[in-house]
Amino acid sequence: MTPRLFELMLKAAGTTVVISVASIGIGLLIGILVCAARLSPRPWLRWPAGLFVSFFRGVPLLVQLLLIYNLLPAIGLTVPSVVAALIGLSLCTAAYQAENLRGGFTSVPRGLLEAADMVGLSPWQQFRRIRAPIALRLTVPALVNEAILILKASSLISVVGVIELTRTAQNLAASTYEPLLFYAVAGGLYLAINWLVAAGGSLAERALRRGRLA
Amino acid sequence: MNKRLFVQITLGLGLMMTTPMMAQAQDALARVKAAGVLKVGTETAFAPFDFIDAAGDHAGFNVDAFAEVGKELGVTIKWVELPWDGVLPALEAGQFNMVAGPATITKARLERYRFLSPVAEATVAILRRAKDDAIKKPEDIAGKTVGAGKATAQLAQLKTFAATLPRPVEAREYPAFNEAYADLAAGRIAAVANSLPNIAFVASKQPGTFAVVLPPFGQKSYFGYIGTKKPDDQPLLDAVQAALVKIKADGRMKKMQEKWFGTAFDTPDVAPEPSF
């Protein structure tokens, strides 16, 4: 592999990382809102949030991407490839992250909240001091897991015209007749990226345990 | 309160849908000229028309031909690269102005799309392993497994031809022809059916691995670039058609064909009525 081709692979890995990380971030924000809506006592918030989760968790990401790219223009919203990929990945991961967060919040022991009521903490204080920190600690491993899943699932966005790591490996494998080499390099790059994500997750978990974060 | 919200949402959605329609007062040609950019959808796994070369650059007949079209129209070309089975749906969705491909001009496609002036012959032939002497003529694929690209006219031609053979042919469908070539080299399939310019290029690049089986078995057909039949797109497609005809008339097309296919084709200015 010439240095120029390796550079192309690295650039493509950059595309994969940027789009995946942006999607995970946007997905986390949407996921927090959806989770809050799902835990709300108001049915008109709970219902749409439940519908959102079941749709984006129930329809394959590949189908979601094709729908966004090919169907949105029909209602006058022509989204460029990168935007379609971002929307698809973000909404899909938002549904999973909302459920991860909900799992964290519903796992907070009732006894703690009853005790908090007893000592007279306000609902906001209970959220800030008890529910959020516990839920966050319980959710971080699932969040790291989800980030790794999205990084790998981002290989699907080539169907809407984003040339990321897998697609670049396919293109170069075809033009150089060296499939083994390029797929091995692509696999190695994915592994390295995901190792960094997992390492970052471990650091965050340790910091949380020592009470440095939240 | 809920009723007011409903009215607001309805109004909002309505506005979203009508705004782009108002913006379409100009036709596609005027918009492309104003933007200075012609968006072309394609697949980069169709050498020698469209591929990523060994240096990692987007290359091929399409790149050269559209550079000339861009010069004629005074616009730059923006390529959108998709898997082939996603290209035509995305064209209809309006993700780009036209499709390079090119695609074989067939009856079924003509009903739905407008084909521009043909750029090469598309008649289908068989590619085999160089060392495999069992296939000497196209009919020898009887009883064997033959690969072709998914959703391609070449696959349809293969199936039609296979139906005339004494023993059934297993047609294996691939996301792109590149994967079919790889499986042929690895011995997983006995042959690949694709248009002559494509497989002649593949065989010339790797003479020790592949060989072309002559004559072609399919019916005579042509490759053309594709646009929609939407009235809004027609002025733009007329302009591209005129550019292609001019490029043919002054000999530039012939030069590009010789560069990429090793031979020039006599292609009519207007796509002829296809036989299939």
Interface residues (C-beta under 8 A of the other chain):
Chain A: T2 R4 L5 L8 W44 L66 Y69 N70 L71 P73 A74 I75 G76 L77 T78 S81 S158 V159 V160 G161 I163 Q170 N171 L172 A174 S175 T176 Y177 P179
Chain B: N2 L13 M16 M17 T18 T19 P20 M21 G41 T44 A45 A47 F51 I52 D53 A54 A55 G56 V80 E81 L82 P83 G86 P89 A90 E92 A93 G94 Q95 A176 N178 Y181 A182 A185 Q206
